[in-house]
Amino acid sequence: MSRPVKRSLTLKGHRTSVSLEDDFWRAFKEIATQEGKPINALAAEIDATRDLDAGLASAIRLYVLRHFMNTR
């Protein structure tokens, strides 16, 4: 299993970073491609709907998990 790596994103015109493992990052990019959205747009959607007690990286991981659990 890989260690989390910092990845840069732009949300609402501001640069931010999230630390995600390679597998989660690849899955996140795959979902964005499937949905026809830029990765920054998908990240902004997740950011806008996440619980403020959860970090963005955690929210992305949960989004990826739920996506693949629902596509079984």
N, C-alpha and C positions, 0 to 999 in steps of 0.2 A: 504494500500500500504506500502511496506517495504522501509526502508531507504537503501541507497547504502552501501554495505559492501566491504571492500578491499579484493581482490582476487589476489593471486600470480600466475604469468605466467613466462615462460622462453622463451625469444625471442632471437634467434641467440646466445644462450649460456649465456645470461644475464638475471638475475631476474628483473622483473618489477611487478608493481601491478596496477590493475584497480579497480575502485569503481563501482560496478554494483548492482542493485536491485536483489533480489532472483529470481524473475520471468525472468528477462533477462539472468541471469546466467544459470538457468535451460534450457531455450530455446537455449542458445548458446551451451551448452553441448549436447543437443538433436540434433542440427544441425550437430555438429562435429561427433557424433555417426552415424547419417544417411549418412554422406559423407565418413565414414570410416577413419576419420582423428583424430589424437590426438588433444586435445583442443589447445595445444601450437602451433601446426602446422597451425591450422585454424587462430589463433590469429596472427601468423607471416604473413600469407597471407593478412589478413585485414590490418595489420600494414604497409606492403609494398605498398599497393595500396591506402591508405587513403590520404586525403588532409592534408598537414602539418599544416594547420590552425586548424584542428580538433584533439581533443585528442583521444587516443586509446579507452577509454570507450565509447565515443560518436560514434566512428566509429563502434564499436561492436554493440551498440544499433541499429544503422541504418542498419547494415547488417542483424540483427535478424528481424527487421521490414520488410525490403525488402524481405527477404526469405519467411516470412509468407504471405505477400501481394501477392507474385508471386505463392504461392501454393494454392490459393483459387480456 
